[in-house]
């Protein structure tokens, strides 16, 4: 059984690597566009985010459960499948992992690349209100956390070994839907890392309220409807 230190460090390293690829792909796209090369586009971003999340959640899943997202962790906490202190430790590790990845990108990449891209900080489209943004982020995160519960928590699931990949694919399709409108964060750590490193705070509360609300609702609904006979781990 992994120790708390091993679990927390796995969440830190998993989120660090996920954020490095997620934010790095958006910065890479900025470089491609400024040098006249083909853009990665929304599909490229979605694949980068989804593959990174799926691979890393699978890699550290055996150790910590592979949350890599405070919205996933709060779903586990509200259903009492994770204790308060361990949940806080997970969230702090996830946020620190995102900070570290963004500051590393800021140190490595030229300012002409990361500054226009805001290190990949999510933004609302001009015709999207904060309320609409929170609603969409909540819905997308709801789907993600629902899938996490269905594949990794439900003892009767036939796809528990593929839980990380299922979550990654969910991130991919969520990104395709939400990126044009909100940036499709679905993860407070994904939003906070670049916000701090690149000083991009516009509408930042959207990326906490929406994902955390979606995570709570998904966890509670799946737990109450489908896991009544399964005790918390």
C-alpha positions in Angstrom: 0.0 0.0 0.0 1.6 3.3 -1.0 2.3 5.8 1.7 0.7 9.3 1.8 4.0 10.8 0.7 4.1 8.5 -2.3 0.5 9.3 -3.2 0.9 13.1 -2.9 4.2 13.1 -4.8 2.5 11.0 -7.6 -0.3 13.7 -7.8 2.3 16.4 -8.0 4.4 14.7 -10.7 1.4 13.6 -12.7 -0.1 17.1 -12.7 3.3 18.6 -13.4 3.7 16.5 -16.5 0.1 16.9 -17.7 0.4 20.7 -17.4 3.8 20.8 -19.1 2.3 19.1 -22.2 -1.1 20.9 -22.0 0.3 24.4 -21.7 3.3 23.5 -23.8 1.1 22.5 -26.7 -0.6 25.9 -26.8 2.7 27.7 -26.6 4.1 25.5 -29.4 1.1 26.4 -31.5 1.8 30.1 -31.0 5.4 29.5 -32.2 4.1 27.6 -35.3 1.7 30.4 -36.2 4.3 33.2 -35.7 6.8 31.3 -37.9 4.3 30.7 -40.7 3.9 27.0 -40.1 0.7 25.0 -39.8 -1.2 25.5 -36.6 -2.1 22.6 -34.3 -5.6 23.9 -34.0 -8.3 22.9 -31.6 -8.1 19.2 -32.6 -4.3 19.2 -31.9 -4.9 20.9 -28.5 -7.6 18.4 -27.6 -5.4 15.4 -28.5 -2.5 16.8 -26.5 -4.6 17.4 -23.4 -6.5 14.2 -23.6 -3.5 11.9 -24.3 -1.4 13.6 -21.6 -4.2 13.3 -19.0 -5.0 9.7 -20.0 -1.4 8.5 -20.0 -0.4 10.2 -16.8 -3.6 9.2 -14.9 -2.9 5.7 -15.9 0.8 5.9 -15.0 0.1 7.1 -11.4 -3.3 5.5 -10.9 -1.9 2.6 -9.1 -0.3 4.9 -6.6 -2.7 7.7 -5.9 -5.7 7.0 -8.1 -4.5 9.5 -10.8 -6.8 12.4 -10.0 -4.5 15.2 -11.4 -7.5 17.6 -10.9 -9.0 19.2 -7.7 -12.5 18.7 -9.3 -11.9 14.9 -9.3 -10.6 15.0 -5.8 -13.5 17.0 -4.5 -15.9 14.4 -6.0 -14.1 11.7 -3.9 -14.1 13.9 -0.8 -17.8 14.8 -0.9 -18.7 11.1 -1.3 -16.4 10.3 1.6 -14.2 8.1 -0.5 -11.2 10.3 0.4 -10.5 11.9 3.8 -10.4 15.6 4.3 -6.6 15.9 5.0 -5.7 13.6 2.2 -8.0 15.5 -0.2 -6.4 18.8 0.8 -2.9 17.2 0.3 -3.9 16.0 -3.1 -5.3 19.4 -4.1 -2.2 21.3 -2.9 0.1 18.8 -4.7 -1.9 19.2 -7.9 -1.8 23.0 -7.7 2.0 23.0 -7.0 2.5 20.6 -9.9 0.7 23.0 -12.2 2.7 26.0 -10.9 6.0 24.2 -11.3 5.3 23.2 -14.9 4.2 26.7 -15.9 7.2 28.4 -14.3 9.5 25.9 -16.0 7.9 26.7 -19.4 8.2 30.4 -18.6 12.0 29.8 -17.9 12.6 27.7 -21.0 10.5 29.3 -23.7 11.1 32.8 -25.1 8.6 35.5 -23.9 7.6 36.1 -27.5 6.1 32.6 -27.5 4.5 32.2 -24.0 3.3 35.8 -23.5 0.8 36.0 -26.4 -0.5 32.5 -25.5 -0.7 33.4 -21.8 1.0 30.1 -21.1 -2.3 28.5 -22.2 -4.5 30.2 -19.6 -8.1 29.6 -20.5 -10.2 32.5 -21.5 -13.9 33.2 -22.1 -15.0 34.0 -25.7 -16.1 37.7 -26.0 -19.8 36.8 -26.3 -19.7 34.3 -23.4 -20.8 35.6 -19.9 -19.3 34.4 -16.7 -22.5 32.6 -15.8 -22.4 30.8 -19.2 -18.8 30.0 -18.7 -19.4 28.5 -15.2 -22.3 26.5 -16.6 -20.3 25.0 -19.4 -17.3 24.3 -17.3 -19.5 22.6 -14.7 -21.2 20.4 -17.4 -17.9 19.4 -19.0 -16.3 18.6 -15.6 -19.5 16.7 -14.6 -19.0 14.4 -17.5 -15.3 13.9 -16.7 -15.9 13.1 -13.0 -18.9 10.9 -13.8 -16.6 8.8 -16.2 -13.9 8.7 -13.5 -16.4 7.3 -11.0 -17.9 4.9 -13.5 -14.5 3.4 -14.5 -12.3 3.7 -11.5 -14.6 3.7 -8.4 -17.4 1.4 -9.4 -16.2 -2.1 -8.3 -18.5 -3.7 -10.9 -17.0 -1.8 -13.8 -15.4 -4.0 -16.4 -13.0 -1.2 -17.5 -11.2 -0.3 -14.3 -7.8 -1.0 -16.0 -8.7 1.5 -18.7 -10.0 4.2 -16.3 -7.2 6.6 -17.1 -7.6 6.2 -20.8 -11.4 6.7 -20.5 -10.8 9.9 -18.5 -8.3 11.1 -21.1 -10.7 10.5 -24.0 -13.3 12.4 -22.0 -10.9 15.4 -21.7 -10.4 15.2 -25.4 -14.0 15.4 -26.4 -14.7 18.0 -23.7 -11.9 20.1 -25.1 -13.4 19.9 -28.6 -16.7 21.2 -27.2 -15.6 23.8 -24.7 -12.3 25.3 -26.0 -13.9 27.9 -28.3 -16.1 29.2 -25.5 -14.2 28.8 -22.2 -10.8 27.3 -23.0 -12.2 24.0 -21.6 -10.1 23.9 -18.4 -12.3 21.4 -16.5 -9.6 21.6 -13.9 -8.8 24.4 -11.4 -5.1 23.5 -11.4 -5.1 23.8 -15.3 -6.3 27.3 -14.9 -4.4 28.5 -11.8 -0.9 27.5 -13.0 -0.8 29.8 -16.0 -2.8 32.5 -14.3 -0.1 32.9 -11.7 2.9 32.4 -14.0 1.6 34.6 -16.8 -0.6 37.0 -14.7 -3.8 36.1 -16.6 -6.6 36.5 -14.1 -9.5 37.5 -16.4 -12.7 35.7 -15.3 -10.5 33.3 -13.2 -13.3 32.5 -10.7 -15.2 30.7 -13.6 -12.5 28.0 -13.6 -13.0 27.3 -9.9 -16.7 27.5 -9.5 -17.7 25.6 -12.6 -15.3 22.6 -12.3 -15.7 22.2 -8.6 -19.5 22.3 -8.9 -19.4 19.8 -11.7 -17.2 17.5 -9.7 -19.4 17.6 -6.6 -22.6 17.0 -8.6 -21.0 14.1 -10.6 -19.6 12.4 -7.5 -22.8 12.7 -5.5 -25.1 11.6 -8.3 -23.0 8.6 -9.2 -22.5 7.6 -5.6 -26.2 7.9 -4.7 -27.6 6.3 -7.8 -25.1 3.5 -8.6 -22.8 2.9 -5.6 -25.3 2.7 -2.7 -24.3 -0.9 -1.9 -20.5 -0.2 -2.2 -18.9 1.2 0.9 -16.3 4.0 0.6 -12.8 2.8 0.1 
